[in-house]
Amino acid sequence: MTKKVIVIGGGIVGLSTAYFLHQEGHQVTVFDKSSMKSGASYVNAGYLTPSHIVPLAAPGMITKGLKWMFDTSSPFYIKPRLDIDLMDWGLKFMRSCSKKHVQRSLKIIKDINVLSKELYHDFDALPQLDFHLEDRGVLMAFQTAAAEKAEGEVMREAKRLGLDVELIDRKQVHALQPEMDMNIAGAYLYRCDAHTTPGTFMEQLKTYLLKAGVQMHKETNVLQLLSSGKRIQTVSTDKGDFTADEVVIASGAWSQQLLKSVGINLPVQAGKGYRLNEEQPTGISIPAILMERKVAVTPMQGFTRFSGTMEIAGVNHTIQKNRVEAIAAAAASYYPGVSISQKTKEEVQCGLRPLSPDGLPFIGRHSAFDNLCLATGHSMMGWSLGPATGKLIAELISDQKTSLDLTPFAAERTYG
């Protein structure tokens, strides 16, 4: 049965959802508060990462968080503030930082990542799309024995789950990337991973959807949802009220505030990340995560992107210069001869990732309403998981059996 569906949010998750809903024959309208040219879907590292099997909520994160809390240039920073929503999220996060949760999550995260990577390749096969997608893997590059040991534990789990990964030394890294000899002890090469240039893909997908008949309302603020009984009746915006058979919340870091209008308190915090696009040639040809500094490096079309930090400081786009300098310093430390230009630093951009307390996204219906679906809370994997999320939501709304079990992604799950 054809349905009229409103998707709130025009990032990678929202547009992927619109695509798969349209493929199922539904009438789709997308709302986004921005011009749909910036945000987390445009400033991320562009990774497709079956390797990222460990959720953000893992043993040791509480200790690291306390250690880094008062260092605004640290890779993971929580701005201390009196906020009930942050405290509630923090308690759930603490309960989730357990070995039990990690072990329970490994295969779940791997399966949805693998599905999503396959869907990116399906997009790449479409004659209407011609975007950057390379299957060159990702290096988890380390300088210290401690980082090598920590990632070694992850590698063993990845291999157990059937992912292609091996430990290589500095000379082997140089052979793969001859124009850049990294200052590292070695790296874990996750051949299962791939990378893209996000902005290119987003622009092409928007064009494709518009030509296909998907309606898009840019620079439109959704003010509130209005309900009656078990149904969302109206999506109220600053440009008028709209109705639909189904409503999908794919509004990322803004999801919690929007859902409060219908009495749902979804635990989502904004996690700010930064990106620096260096347009001067760097010699970098393989994506890498600089382990000790928690910085991602991606060779994209026409530039090299350096991205990183996780700053939990509410919904804001304030740029902290010391965090920018920390990313630049990391680049210089691992890549001799690479220097981030002042122009690149001044053109820094940030995006807000929607963080769930346990590192798993919220995908599926909420019991409060019969016609409300959630597609948010993807933490640092929004770009990687966008297509899979869109497909799962489209299957759900189309009353089909979903490609994956949605139970682990339930909005009303317990933590711990």
KOLKOLMAR-193301 format. One record per residue (C-alpha): x, y, z. Coordinates in steps of 0.1 Angstrom, whole numbers, plus 2048, in hexadecimal, padded with zeros to 3 digits. Layout:
N
XYZ...
//
This chain:
416
80080080080D8227F681283981481985E81883986182D84A87F83C86F87B84487C89585C8A189A8558B489D8358D688D83E8E386C8328C98598478AC86E83C8B586D8178BC84881889A84282888A85880E89B8447F28908227FE86D82E80686A83C7E387781A7D585980A7E78418217D68398397F383485E7F085086E80385689281187789B82287A8B983A89B8C78458A38E685A8C38EE8468CB8F58228D58D181F8F98D981790A8D68399088C28599158A086590C88F8449248A68329418A984A94788585496486E84C95185D83095983A83D94481B8369508078549477E385A9667E48709567FC8899467E089E94D7EF8C09328088CC93B8298DC92F81C8FD94B8049069607FB92597981692C96583391D95A84093F97E84294B98985392B96B86B92D97487595099987994699088F9289738A29379878C193F99D8C092098A8D29049A38C68EA99F8A18F39908888DA9718828F09648A09049448A491893D8C89219338C89469108D794A8F18D495E8D98C49458C08A994E8C089992C8E689792C8E688794F8CC86E9448E08669259008639398F184A9528E583493590783892491982D94490280E94790A8059239308079279347E292E9447C391E9227B391C9147D09089327D08F09307AA8EA90A7AD8E49107C98CB92D7BC8B69197A789D8FC7C089D9127DD8929257C787A9067BB8688F67DD8639177EB85791C7CF83E8F87D48318FD7F982E91E7F581B90D7DE8028F27F87FD90C8137F69197FC7DA8F57F87CE8F381E7CC91481F7B990680779F8E981F7978EF8317768E18517848FC85379F92185779A93285D7BB9538567CC9558337DC9758217E297B7FF7F299E8057FE9987FC8239A08118429C18118559BF81187B9E182187F9F48208A0A1482E8AEA1481D8D0A127F98DD9F48028F29DF80C8D49EB7ED8C19E07D78DD9BE7E88E19B67E58BC9C37C18BB9A67B78D198E7C78B999F7B689B99A7948AB97579B8AF9737A888B98478987D96C77389294F78588095E77E85E96C7A185798C7A58429A77B48579CD7AF85D9E97BF871A047CF85BA247E1862A30804858A417F7839A227E682DA0E805832A2781981EA257FF8029FF804800A0382A802A258327F2A228577F1A1F85A817A35849831A2184B851A31850873A21831882A2C80F891A127FD87C9ED7FA8749D07E38729C37E384F99D7DD84E9987D48299737D083096F7F683196A8108169688358139558508009538767FC93387E80F92A8A07FF92B8917DC9148747E58FC88B7F78F88A37DA8F38877C18D98757D78C68957DD8C589B7B78BA8787B189E8797CA89089B7BE88F88E79A87D86F7A68628847B686C8857DB8618A67EA87C8B97FE8758D78158978E781D89C90283887B8F784887A8F386E8648D887B8568E889B8428CC8AA82F8AC8A380A8AC8AB7FA88B8B57D787C8BB7D585B8CD7EF8438BF7F685789F80B8758957F288A8838058A98798298B48748298D987C8448EF86C84C91386883F91184581E90084C80F8E08598128BF84780189C84B80D87A84280585584782884F85684286686686785D86787E86F8808A18718708AA89387F8CA88888F8D589D8AD8B48B08AC89F8908B189C8928D688E8B58D78758AE8BB86888E8CB8628A08EC8448B18DB8328908DC83E8858FE85B86F8F387D8749048968638ED8B98638FC8CE8748E18EB88C8E78FC8A18CC9208968C69338B18B394E8A789B9668BD8869738B98639918CA8519938C782B9B78CB81F9B78D27FA9DD8D17F69EB8AF7EB9F48998099FE8787FA9E486780F9D184C7FB9C48348169AB83F8319B983C8549AF8408789CB84F88D9C583A8AB9D584D8C79C686E8BC9A48618B19A687388F99986586F9AB86D84E99986882C9A686E80998887D7F798188C7D59978AB7D39A38AC7F79AD89981699589A8339A189A85798589587098088E8949768968B895688D8CB94A8AC8DD92A8A78F19208CB8F88FC8CE8ED8EE8D98CC9058F48C091E8FA8A493990D8B895C9068AB9769008C699890B8B69AC8F58CD9998D68C09A18E189C9C68E48A69C58C28B69BA8B28959D58C58829EF8BA89A9E48968979E8898871A0C8A5874A1588B88EA0B86D878A1287B856A3588B853A348A883CA0F8AE83EA058D084B9E18DB84E9E08FE83F9D291C8519B89208369AC8FC83D9AA90386299592285D97D90F8469778F48609538E78639428D387D9248BB87E90E8AD89A90C88789D8EE8798B08FB8648CC8E78498DC8F183D8FF8FD81B8F490B8238D18EF8118BE8D78258A88B18288AE8A081789087C80D89085A81689E8528268BF8368168D38278378DB81A83B8B781082489B81E83A87F83F84788E8618388848828428928A284387E8BC8558938D78518AE8F284389790E8528AB92E85189692083987C90584E86C91685084A91E82B84A8FC8208558E58398428DB8228258D580483B8BF8198538AB8268358A580482889A7F684988281384F87380F82C86E7E983285D7F185284580B84483E7F48268347D883E8507C18328687AB8468857C084E8A87B68428B57B78668A57B188889C7D489589A7C98BA8BD7D58C38B47F88B48947FC8C788E81F8D58818118F689D7F98FD8AE7F591E8D37FF9248ED7EB936
//
